[in-house]
Each structure stands twice: as structure tokens, then as C-alpha cells.
């Protein structure tokens, strides 16, 4: 609920995992959020946590950061930051996440907007494991209400999604994934339904 112009309050409960009360300030080119809550801990009930996040920018370029603090231990348990660029011909972003352990750069280029045809690539490096993964993907609308997406990465994983709009804002998706490097891998298949507003 908006308590002052641009200032909102949010209360969220996820049973039995967590609960959080949050204060948000949103304006045209800036947004900040600060919250305090409880997170489930299997050893002794719930731990109090605090979260601060913010973003500044426009529809073309933006910069943001997110901090999570464990109040009991007084330690920073989450830190991420990101920079994004959004234009008609290219969407790109770079993020630092997992408490500065992961660096990710991604690009998305629309080829034919009427058919939603686009290509994308993502490069992710995990510093602690010295592991790098490169992922390529593509999407295309077969019919006005049917979208197909596929991707493959250098770890040997191939996946695809077929999304069908049944009614206005109601979608059904069938997804599958296969690990080509693991001979004992069993293909995973999933079905999901979503209502978007």
C-alpha cells in the first residue's frame, strides 16, 4: 500500500520458510527497498535477516545492487550487483552474484519481432570452482500463440520449451532437458501452467 507518494509497504509470508516486511521507494529513475524478516533454520527455528536493494537508471541503462545481512551473526550473507543495457536491437547485462563468486554476461538480440525470433548467449564464470559455462539459445513463434525456445551449453545440457497461450493471459508450457555428457542421464520433462497479468 502506498503510504506517501512513491513510498510503499509490502508484507510477505511464505509458509513455512520465511516472512518479510518491506518498505519500497519507487520513482521514475530510482527505486530502493529495505526489509526485515525471518528465514527458517533447521537447527533452531528462524533467523532474523535484513535486506537492502536499489536500482538507478532509465529504460536504456540501469545499475542495481542487493545486500542481505544475517542479523544473528552480523554477516553479509548475500551480495549481488548488475548493470543492464536495453535498446531496440540489443539487450545486454552483466551481473556479479553469489557473494561475488559468480560473474555473468548475457546478450539478447531480436531478429524478427513479429515472429518473436531472437538469439541469445550467456557466459557465466564461477570463481571458486574456476568453471566457465557458455550457453546459446534461440526462440521463434511457430504460430501467433505458440512459442518455441531452445538452448544448449558447453556443459552438454540441451533443453527446450514449447509454450502455448490457451486463453488470453493463460499459458501452458511443456519443457524438457537432457544432459548429453552423462550416459546415465534420464531426460527430464515438465509441464507448467501460468496466468500472467
Backbone as CSV, one residue per row, in Angstrom:
resi,resn,N_x,N_y,N_z,CA_x,CA_y,CA_z,C_x,C_y,C_z
1,UNK,0.847,-1.181,0.000,0.000,0.000,0.000,0.884,1.232,0.000
2,UNK,0.479,2.256,-0.778,1.254,3.491,-0.859,0.930,4.367,0.348
3,UNK,1.923,4.586,1.234,1.713,5.387,2.432,2.019,6.862,2.183
4,UNK,2.948,7.163,1.283,3.290,8.509,0.826,3.567,8.401,-0.666
5,UNK,3.584,9.522,-1.413,3.886,9.422,-2.850,5.219,8.724,-3.106
6,UNK,5.174,7.597,-3.799,6.359,6.815,-4.129,6.799,5.840,-3.061
7,UNK,6.182,5.871,-1.875,6.590,5.015,-0.763,5.535,3.953,-0.517
8,UNK,5.933,2.680,-0.648,5.012,1.551,-0.495,5.458,0.640,0.633
9,UNK,4.500,-0.084,1.206,4.812,-1.115,2.188,4.389,-2.462,1.623
10,UNK,5.185,-3.479,1.912,4.909,-4.830,1.431,5.099,-5.785,2.593
11,UNK,4.168,-6.718,2.759,4.309,-7.778,3.757,4.108,-9.104,3.048
12,UNK,5.073,-10.022,3.230,5.028,-11.292,2.509,5.313,-12.438,3.471
13,UNK,4.560,-13.528,3.350,4.772,-14.728,4.158,4.810,-15.921,3.220
14,UNK,5.878,-16.734,3.319,5.988,-17.989,2.571,6.009,-19.094,3.625
15,UNK,4.922,-19.855,3.716,4.788,-20.876,4.754,5.492,-22.148,4.307
16,UNK,6.341,-22.771,5.089,6.811,-22.380,6.420,8.182,-21.727,6.380
17,UNK,8.647,-21.278,5.210,10.038,-20.858,5.033,10.393,-19.495,5.610
18,UNK,9.607,-18.468,5.298,10.051,-17.129,5.660,8.899,-16.136,5.715
19,UNK,9.201,-14.983,6.295,8.272,-13.856,6.284,9.100,-12.588,6.226
20,UNK,8.535,-11.533,5.634,9.300,-10.308,5.470,8.379,-9.102,5.388
21,UNK,8.783,-8.022,6.046,8.119,-6.725,5.928,9.090,-5.804,5.202
22,UNK,8.586,-5.052,4.247,9.457,-4.293,3.369,8.908,-2.892,3.134
23,UNK,9.805,-1.937,2.979,9.462,-0.565,2.647,10.129,-0.251,1.314
24,UNK,9.350,0.209,0.329,9.868,0.474,-1.011,9.656,1.940,-1.385
25,UNK,10.667,2.513,-2.020,10.551,3.862,-2.566,10.783,3.766,-4.064
26,UNK,9.778,4.104,-4.854,9.864,3.961,-6.310,9.545,5.289,-6.975
27,UNK,10.442,5.749,-7.819,10.260,6.947,-8.624,10.658,6.625,-10.056
28,UNK,10.626,7.627,-10.939,10.887,7.395,-12.365,12.255,6.769,-12.641
29,UNK,13.312,7.269,-12.022,14.658,6.802,-12.353,15.391,6.154,-11.183
30,UNK,14.689,5.914,-10.088,15.340,5.335,-8.919,14.339,4.488,-8.134
31,UNK,14.826,3.426,-7.535,13.999,2.586,-6.675,14.854,1.956,-5.597
32,UNK,14.379,2.027,-4.347,15.093,1.423,-3.223,14.122,0.611,-2.395
33,UNK,14.652,-0.422,-1.768,13.835,-1.282,-0.929,14.654,-1.697,0.286
34,UNK,14.024,-1.667,1.463,14.669,-2.130,2.691,13.660,-2.991,3.431
35,UNK,14.116,-4.124,3.913,13.194,-5.027,4.588,13.851,-5.778,5.723
36,UNK,13.014,-6.295,6.593,13.472,-7.120,7.698,12.525,-8.309,7.793
37,UNK,13.067,-9.478,8.123,12.210,-10.655,8.156,12.834,-11.810,8.896
38,UNK,12.186,-12.963,8.772,12.635,-14.203,9.395,12.798,-15.269,8.323
39,UNK,13.877,-16.033,8.431,14.129,-17.124,7.489,14.292,-18.412,8.276
40,UNK,13.657,-19.488,7.789,13.685,-20.769,8.501,15.099,-21.324,8.592
41,UNK,15.420,-21.880,9.763,16.696,-22.522,10.016,16.393,-23.873,10.645
42,UNK,16.842,-24.963,10.048,16.503,-26.304,10.535,17.056,-26.588,11.930
43,UNK,18.119,-25.891,12.333,18.737,-26.146,13.632,17.967,-25.511,14.793
44,UNK,17.539,-24.262,14.630,16.905,-23.591,15.763,15.816,-22.598,15.343
45,UNK,14.887,-23.003,14.547,13.721,-22.170,14.232,13.938,-21.172,13.128
46,UNK,13.985,-19.879,13.477,14.078,-18.826,12.481,15.226,-17.875,12.794
47,UNK,15.887,-17.373,11.734,16.950,-16.379,11.870,16.445,-15.038,11.349
48,UNK,16.704,-13.946,12.085,16.317,-12.632,11.569,17.283,-12.193,10.465
49,UNK,16.732,-11.631,9.395,17.535,-11.173,8.262,17.108,-9.759,7.883
50,UNK,18.026,-9.028,7.276,17.724,-7.703,6.740,18.167,-7.680,5.284
51,UNK,17.441,-6.950,4.464,17.742,-6.893,3.047,17.625,-5.449,2.566
52,UNK,18.603,-4.994,1.781,18.593,-3.654,1.200,18.916,-3.802,-0.271
53,UNK,18.113,-3.196,-1.132,18.391,-3.243,-2.559,18.007,-1.921,-3.204
54,UNK,18.626,-1.653,-4.339,18.322,-0.413,-5.038,18.719,-0.481,-6.489
55,UNK,18.067,0.353,-7.286,18.383,0.450,-8.708,18.248,1.907,-9.128
56,UNK,19.116,2.319,-10.027,19.061,3.666,-10.573,19.299,3.552,-12.074
57,UNK,18.557,4.338,-12.854,18.738,4.283,-14.293,17.486,4.656,-15.035
58,UNK,17.465,4.287,-16.303,16.347,4.599,-17.193,15.967,3.343,-17.952
59,UNK,15.101,3.498,-18.962,14.728,2.337,-19.769,15.886,1.874,-20.649
60,UNK,16.921,2.695,-20.811,18.063,2.335,-21.654,19.187,1.688,-20.843
61,UNK,19.565,2.280,-19.729,20.666,1.746,-18.927,20.284,1.827,-17.449
62,UNK,20.667,0.801,-16.688,20.384,0.798,-15.256,21.478,0.058,-14.498
63,UNK,21.623,0.429,-13.227,22.612,-0.149,-12.345,21.930,-0.455,-11.019
64,UNK,22.149,-1.662,-10.476,21.485,-2.040,-9.231,22.349,-2.920,-8.361
65,UNK,21.958,-3.015,-7.079,22.672,-3.856,-6.125,21.689,-4.394,-5.090
66,UNK,22.043,-5.532,-4.475,21.207,-6.188,-3.476,22.110,-6.726,-2.362
67,UNK,21.805,-6.369,-1.104,22.572,-6.819,0.048,21.667,-7.571,1.005
68,UNK,22.135,-8.692,1.515,21.412,-9.449,2.530,22.285,-9.629,3.753
69,UNK,21.744,-9.327,4.940,22.518,-9.375,6.174,21.849,-10.334,7.154
70,UNK,22.643,-11.274,7.702,22.168,-12.154,8.763,22.362,-11.403,10.072
71,UNK,21.270,-11.025,10.709,21.340,-10.183,11.908,21.952,-10.940,13.081
72,UNK,21.688,-12.231,13.213,22.212,-13.022,14.339,23.736,-13.061,14.331
73,UNK,24.317,-13.367,13.172,25.780,-13.484,13.076,26.445,-12.183,12.650
74,UNK,25.638,-11.186,12.287,26.139,-9.880,11.811,27.076,-10.053,10.615
75,UNK,26.672,-10.919,9.687,27.486,-11.160,8.494,26.684,-10.846,7.240
76,UNK,27.392,-10.500,6.203,26.795,-10.251,4.894,26.641,-11.606,4.210
77,UNK,25.407,-12.103,4.082,25.223,-13.436,3.507,24.773,-13.400,2.051
78,UNK,24.535,-12.192,1.503,24.146,-12.104,0.105,24.601,-10.761,-0.451
79,UNK,25.235,-10.785,-1.610,25.586,-9.561,-2.307,25.519,-9.820,-3.804
80,UNK,24.843,-8.962,-4.511,24.832,-9.038,-5.970,24.708,-7.631,-6.528
81,UNK,25.251,-7.442,-7.720,25.187,-6.146,-8.396,25.063,-6.408,-9.889
82,UNK,24.426,-5.488,-10.581,24.233,-5.685,-12.010,24.139,-4.395,-12.782
83,UNK,24.469,-4.487,-14.049,24.393,-3.381,-14.993,23.671,-3.893,-16.227
84,UNK,22.700,-3.128,-16.735,21.983,-3.588,-17.923,21.862,-2.475,-18.956
85,UNK,21.785,-2.900,-20.215,21.622,-2.013,-21.354,20.462,-2.544,-22.171
86,UNK,19.529,-1.666,-22.520,18.328,-2.094,-23.231,18.092,-1.169,-24.422
87,UNK,18.158,-1.735,-25.623,17.875,-0.961,-26.834,16.984,-1.793,-27.751
88,UNK,16.549,-1.211,-28.838,15.651,-1.916,-29.754,16.326,-3.111,-30.417
89,UNK,17.632,-3.072,-30.603,18.329,-4.154,-31.308,19.161,-5.051,-30.402
90,UNK,19.355,-4.674,-29.123,20.185,-5.483,-28.246,19.832,-5.229,-26.790
91,UNK,19.719,-6.315,-26.033,19.560,-6.241,-24.587,20.760,-6.973,-23.999
92,UNK,21.512,-6.295,-23.122,22.716,-6.895,-22.550,22.770,-6.605,-21.057
93,UNK,23.399,-7.513,-20.321,23.558,-7.297,-18.889,24.825,-7.978,-18.387
94,UNK,25.325,-7.460,-17.270,26.455,-8.067,-16.590,26.122,-8.053,-15.103
95,UNK,26.260,-9.208,-14.434,25.939,-9.309,-13.016,27.061,-9.992,-12.248
96,UNK,27.198,-9.568,-11.010,28.100,-10.175,-10.049,27.198,-10.678,-8.935
97,UNK,27.212,-12.000,-8.666,26.271,-12.566,-7.700,26.927,-13.658,-6.862
98,UNK,26.110,-14.357,-6.067,26.581,-15.423,-5.176,27.707,-14.918,-4.280
99,UNK,27.503,-13.746,-3.667,28.509,-13.113,-2.788,29.841,-12.970,-3.510
100,UNK,29.784,-12.434,-4.701,30.955,-12.140,-5.544,31.655,-13.388,-6.070
101,UNK,30.973,-14.521,-6.119,31.573,-15.753,-6.618,31.220,-16.025,-8.074
102,UNK,30.151,-15.422,-8.596,29.735,-15.664,-9.974,29.688,-14.357,-10.759
103,UNK,30.219,-14.414,-11.970,30.144,-13.290,-12.900,29.410,-13.795,-14.132
104,UNK,28.391,-13.033,-14.554,27.599,-13.477,-15.694,27.383,-12.322,-16.656
105,UNK,27.587,-12.575,-17.945,27.318,-11.596,-19.001,26.351,-12.239,-19.985
106,UNK,25.323,-11.511,-20.375,24.350,-12.077,-21.307,23.920,-11.033,-22.329
107,UNK,23.575,-11.528,-23.523,23.069,-10.675,-24.608,21.864,-11.353,-25.249
108,UNK,20.925,-10.522,-25.693,19.708,-10.992,-26.350,19.486,-10.088,-27.553
109,UNK,19.352,-10.686,-28.738,19.198,-9.899,-29.965,17.950,-10.355,-30.721
110,UNK,16.923,-9.489,-30.812,15.737,-9.855,-31.594,16.051,-9.792,-33.091
111,UNK,15.702,-10.849,-33.827,15.937,-10.898,-35.269,14.700,-10.472,-36.055
112,UNK,13.530,-10.928,-35.602,12.277,-10.621,-36.290,11.174,-10.459,-35.243
113,UNK,10.927,-9.232,-34.764,9.943,-9.031,-33.691,8.536,-9.580,-33.969
114,UNK,7.981,-9.498,-35.172,6.632,-10.051,-35.370,6.523,-11.548,-35.084
115,UNK,7.566,-12.322,-35.372,7.538,-13.756,-35.087,8.277,-14.082,-33.783
116,UNK,8.678,-13.048,-33.044,9.411,-13.198,-31.780,10.695,-14.013,-31.952
117,UNK,11.268,-14.011,-33.151,12.503,-14.735,-33.414,13.673,-13.954,-32.825
118,UNK,14.480,-14.641,-32.003,15.609,-13.982,-31.345,16.679,-15.004,-31.018
119,UNK,17.897,-14.507,-30.841,19.009,-15.349,-30.395,19.585,-14.738,-29.115
120,UNK,20.211,-15.581,-28.294,20.776,-15.109,-27.028,22.019,-15.914,-26.690
121,UNK,22.869,-15.322,-25.867,24.064,-16.010,-25.377,24.333,-15.552,-23.953
122,UNK,24.909,-16.468,-23.172,25.244,-16.156,-21.783,26.574,-16.803,-21.444
123,UNK,27.452,-16.031,-20.827,28.746,-16.525,-20.371,28.769,-16.379,-18.854
124,UNK,28.959,-17.501,-18.138,28.954,-17.480,-16.676,30.243,-18.100,-16.170
125,UNK,30.891,-17.400,-15.239,32.140,-17.904,-14.650,31.965,-18.001,-13.145
126,UNK,32.255,-19.178,-12.585,32.196,-19.407,-11.139,33.627,-19.348,-10.633
127,UNK,33.957,-18.335,-9.832,35.334,-18.084,-9.405,35.859,-19.188,-8.501
128,UNK,35.083,-19.636,-7.516,35.562,-20.643,-6.558,35.879,-21.976,-7.224
129,UNK,35.167,-22.328,-8.283,35.396,-23.601,-8.982,36.268,-23.440,-10.215
130,UNK,36.558,-22.203,-10.585,37.256,-21.877,-11.835,36.578,-22.582,-13.013
131,UNK,35.247,-22.435,-13.061,34.445,-23.082,-14.104,33.698,-22.032,-14.918
132,UNK,33.728,-22.209,-16.227,33.061,-21.277,-17.138,32.084,-22.051,-18.006
133,UNK,30.878,-21.503,-18.152,29.851,-22.124,-18.984,29.349,-21.105,-20.000
134,UNK,29.287,-21.524,-21.249,28.756,-20.694,-22.324,27.456,-21.326,-22.810
135,UNK,26.387,-20.536,-22.873,25.080,-21.033,-23.287,24.589,-20.230,-24.483
136,UNK,24.066,-20.934,-25.492,23.448,-20.305,-26.656,21.981,-20.695,-26.693
137,UNK,21.134,-19.755,-27.104,19.714,-20.050,-27.179,19.043,-19.325,-28.319
138,UNK,17.831,-19.782,-28.651,17.038,-19.161,-29.707,15.565,-19.360,-29.395
139,UNK,14.739,-18.488,-29.948,13.298,-18.635,-29.801,12.616,-18.224,-31.100
140,UNK,11.410,-18.777,-31.320,10.635,-18.467,-32.525,9.165,-18.804,-32.264
141,UNK,8.277,-17.922,-32.706,6.842,-18.178,-32.587,6.390,-18.930,-33.831
142,UNK,6.011,-20.204,-33.659,5.540,-21.002,-34.791,4.209,-20.468,-35.306
143,UNK,3.333,-20.135,-34.379,2.030,-19.544,-34.668,1.899,-18.333,-33.752
144,UNK,0.910,-17.473,-33.954,0.803,-16.291,-33.090,0.737,-16.605,-31.595
145,UNK,0.238,-17.773,-31.215,0.093,-18.097,-29.803,0.974,-19.255,-29.349
146,UNK,1.931,-19.675,-30.174,2.809,-20.800,-29.853,4.264,-20.361,-29.968
147,UNK,5.000,-20.461,-28.865,6.402,-20.044,-28.828,7.287,-21.242,-28.503
148,UNK,8.377,-21.392,-29.253,9.355,-22.455,-29.028,10.679,-21.810,-28.643
149,UNK,11.298,-22.325,-27.564,12.606,-21.865,-27.127,13.519,-23.077,-26.983
150,UNK,14.793,-22.913,-27.331,15.776,-23.994,-27.168,17.111,-23.392,-26.770
151,UNK,17.885,-24.180,-26.011,19.213,-23.716,-25.625,20.146,-24.905,-25.436
152,UNK,21.452,-24.626,-25.556,22.489,-25.644,-25.378,23.685,-24.957,-24.742
153,UNK,24.353,-25.662,-23.797,25.526,-25.055,-23.185,26.751,-25.956,-23.316
154,UNK,27.896,-25.403,-22.942,29.160,-26.131,-23.083,29.311,-27.249,-22.056
155,UNK,28.406,-27.348,-21.084,28.401,-28.467,-20.143,27.660,-29.675,-20.713
156,UNK,27.123,-29.543,-21.931,26.447,-30.657,-22.587,24.958,-30.737,-22.318
157,UNK,24.376,-29.719,-21.734,22.947,-29.749,-21.450,22.169,-29.068,-22.578
158,UNK,21.124,-29.766,-23.029,20.241,-29.276,-24.087,18.835,-29.220,-23.503
159,UNK,18.137,-28.114,-23.737,16.766,-28.010,-23.226,15.899,-27.245,-24.213
160,UNK,14.595,-27.474,-24.110,13.634,-26.815,-24.996,12.321,-26.611,-24.247
161,UNK,11.583,-25.580,-24.667,10.280,-25.259,-24.087,9.310,-24.954,-25.218
162,UNK,8.124,-25.501,-25.117,7.024,-25.183,-26.028,5.935,-24.538,-25.184
163,UNK,5.647,-23.237,-25.455,4.641,-22.507,-24.670,3.452,-22.157,-25.554
164,UNK,2.278,-22.523,-25.089,1.037,-22.284,-25.840,0.110,-21.388,-25.025
165,UNK,-0.370,-20.310,-25.641,-1.375,-19.470,-24.988,-2.738,-20.086,-25.279
166,UNK,-3.426,-20.526,-24.222,-4.721,-21.182,-24.378,-5.836,-20.137,-24.467
167,UNK,-5.930,-19.302,-23.450,-6.838,-18.172,-23.448,-5.996,-16.936,-23.212
168,UNK,-6.602,-15.787,-23.270,-5.850,-14.562,-23.039,-5.208,-14.591,-21.649
169,UNK,-3.887,-14.489,-21.607,-3.073,-14.477,-20.385,-2.956,-15.824,-19.677
170,UNK,-3.451,-16.918,-20.255,-3.307,-18.244,-19.653,-2.412,-19.089,-20.553
171,UNK,-1.272,-19.546,-19.998,-0.263,-20.259,-20.779,-0.023,-21.656,-20.227
172,UNK,0.204,-22.593,-21.144,0.612,-23.948,-20.793,1.957,-24.195,-21.467
173,UNK,2.925,-24.699,-20.691,4.269,-24.949,-21.229,4.690,-26.385,-20.974
174,UNK,5.371,-26.957,-21.958,5.989,-28.277,-21.833,7.489,-28.061,-22.029
175,UNK,8.287,-28.524,-21.062,9.735,-28.318,-21.119,10.455,-29.647,-20.985
176,UNK,11.629,-29.726,-21.597,12.452,-30.925,-21.498,13.919,-30.565,-21.435
177,UNK,14.704,-31.426,-20.763,16.137,-31.194,-20.635,16.870,-32.523,-20.681
178,UNK,18.043,-32.529,-21.331,18.856,-33.733,-21.469,20.316,-33.364,-21.292
179,UNK,21.051,-34.165,-20.530,22.487,-33.985,-20.333,23.205,-34.942,-21.287
180,UNK,23.809,-34.408,-22.347,24.451,-35.232,-23.367,25.759,-35.864,-22.892
181,UNK,26.395,-35.293,-21.878,27.665,-35.827,-21.395,27.496,-36.981,-20.421
182,UNK,26.325,-37.114,-19.824,26.072,-38.172,-18.850,25.285,-39.296,-19.513
183,UNK,25.937,-40.449,-19.701,25.281,-41.583,-20.355,24.144,-42.150,-19.534
184,UNK,24.178,-41.962,-18.206,23.126,-42.468,-17.329,22.024,-41.442,-17.096
185,UNK,22.124,-40.315,-17.771,21.145,-39.247,-17.572,19.777,-39.636,-18.119
186,UNK,18.761,-39.351,-17.342,17.382,-39.578,-17.771,16.808,-38.234,-18.188
187,UNK,16.234,-38.131,-19.372,15.655,-36.849,-19.792,14.586,-36.389,-18.802
188,UNK,14.596,-35.094,-18.509,13.596,-34.524,-17.612,12.547,-33.799,-18.443
189,UNK,11.300,-34.029,-18.113,10.168,-33.396,-18.827,9.246,-32.791,-17.784
190,UNK,8.749,-31.572,-18.071,7.882,-30.904,-17.118,6.737,-30.191,-17.804
191,UNK,5.686,-29.960,-17.053,4.500,-29.273,-17.543,4.185,-28.158,-16.547
192,UNK,3.906,-26.971,-17.064,3.539,-25.869,-16.170,2.408,-25.062,-16.769
193,UNK,1.665,-24.407,-15.883,0.573,-23.526,-16.278,0.771,-22.195,-15.581
194,UNK,0.511,-21.080,-16.270,0.708,-19.769,-15.689,-0.356,-18.807,-16.165
195,UNK,-0.729,-17.906,-15.269,-1.635,-16.804,-15.607,-0.830,-15.528,-15.456
196,UNK,-0.709,-14.759,-16.526,0.047,-13.507,-16.491,-0.908,-12.334,-16.612
197,UNK,-0.617,-11.284,-15.868,-1.475,-10.090,-15.962,-0.712,-8.913,-16.469
